[in-house]
Amino acid sequence: MPVQRAAPALREGVMGMLSLTPRPSPITPTVDFAAKGVQHGHLRLPYSRDDSAWGSVMIPICVIAHGEGPTALLTGANHGDEYEGPAALFELARSLRAEDVQGRVILVPALNYPAFCAGTRTSPIDRGNLNRSFPGRPDGTVTEKIADFVTRHLVPLADVVLDFHSGGRTLDFLPYAAAHELADKAQEARCFAAVAAFAAPYSMRMLEIDAVGMLDTTVEEMGKVFVTTELGGAGTASATSITIARRGTLNLLRHAGILSGEPEAAPTRWLDMPSSDCFAFAGDDGLIAFAVDLGAPVRKGDLIARVYPIGRTGQAPAEYRAAMDGVLAARHVPGLIKAGDCLSVLAVVTQA
């Protein structure tokens, strides 16, 4: 699977697809996106199952609107085992007042709600990975139906989209906000200006292993400002990472003009992922023992980690070394690793 930057396909292709007349979405919102004030409701997706013949998946949503201004779409738990986004967005939905808003804020704190409730990356209903299912299908699986509704009914309302991520249960990241290199350089500049306003401890020019089917790519192809994050991981969220998420969200809303005031300044280090040499993948099963911690500088050839065979003692570990100069931006968790797992990610510091 080749590694390439998340540059969008021809925008006309996606917009042409969206201009067709597909069947209506089966999802019914219980909120009015055109109404003013604060609304708490659900995106109700019919889901017939053994314990509820006419049951539904009820995805929480909040809409806060007042005055005139842009719209921000804020999403968390695109992957269900990533918690900084939900922690920030559930609190924002509870605390943000309509009179503080000029425009509209749409919050979906747990976008892949079945996965979020299960604490898993993918949906327990259909094993769907929501962030590989865009633009989705109205007649597809539960996960594809969620992606379709976001693509056709939420993203078109938005001027700026913030989709929170972290490493989930299998990766741990330096806390960064990120955008991608885009063919449209004016759009790219708007995205990176939003990343700078978010003011995470690190800001990344991000390279994706595979951008096909991602919300990122779908939003970018519609010409919107898109910001994503990787704010830690390891299947939990810390007080520090939640604070970064909350502050960054408010900063982004101030940057967009939806909230008054200037973004709260905080130091950030700019990073770049210039090539596939950033990524290392395990070729062996075993116990992983890292030689460097997150944020540590490495030189090409430096030892990153050893993977020890666990079936018997006395066998030499496999050694994994840096393919480039940089810093350790992400690492595998937990302590056992399988062949094919992402072992580490390096990035280059471009601005301290």
C-alpha angles and dihedrals in degrees: 000000000000120000114232139159116268094252108157125251116240106311089216089063095059095039089048089053090049091050091063118093106249121174115284119271113262089219116102118198116215090204130076109234091199096053125100124233132038119318127182116192146117145267099233114209116184111235119174112204143154096274097040119029093191096026131144142209105237111205112192116236135175127196121193117183136167136152122345126312146094128316125240121199110203119189136180136180094033075151110038099223096058113095114176093080096050091046092053097041100045087053093047091050089054098045110031113101123213092231090060092059129085102190126357139309120199112194124192103172096179106031095169091045098173091053092044092054090049094045091233134127093234132040117276088212100062104354087246119163100216094202090057094045104072137155082025134193130262089215097041135090122313090265093048090050091054090049091049093052092050091048098047104029111024109032094050088059093054134086093186130024126199115190114185121217139166133171097280117204097327107043138044121202140191104256106263143152115218149188133184138243107262135193089232101069094191090055090044090054091052090051094051091045087057091049090052090050091051086063101200116173087260130029118202137204090210131216117199124213089215122001096182113118096009126138085228093063094043093052093045092050088057090057096249130143106258129190126177133178144208104202106174119289133184089147096294144066127234129214087251096052093046090051090051090051094049095045092044092052092053090045091053092050090050090048090052091050093243092114123037124247135040125297113269106258118234131163116263133182115219117226134186133201100207102175148354088278085083090074129072123186128195118251093185140052117234150079113329119217114185119214094197134037130229112291094020117136118243135186126217107281096023117136112259101175146336124227112208122204107239102198095083140358127254098045121126117247123239111251124218118199135190115270091201144012115274144089129295103259100171139010138190121262142225115037099263120068135190130214109273096029118128103257102184145344124215127199135187121239106232099170126015 
